[in-house]
């Protein structure tokens, strides 16, 4: 099954874009791969955090005191 991708535009100052290009090159990635991976890692962190908060709220030790 093929996935459909879409493109978007992100604007960076030249100095930030230069840092992105340099780091991507050091990592052996294209700048696009670097930015895509950075966004996916950020999303994973957000979902992990939300899941942890949900688990804490639903834990028996939290519900006893309320």
Secondary structure, DSSP 8 states (H G I E B T S, - for coil): -------------HHHHHHHHHHHHHTT--HHHHHHHHHHHHHHHHHHHHHHHHHHHHSHHHHHT-
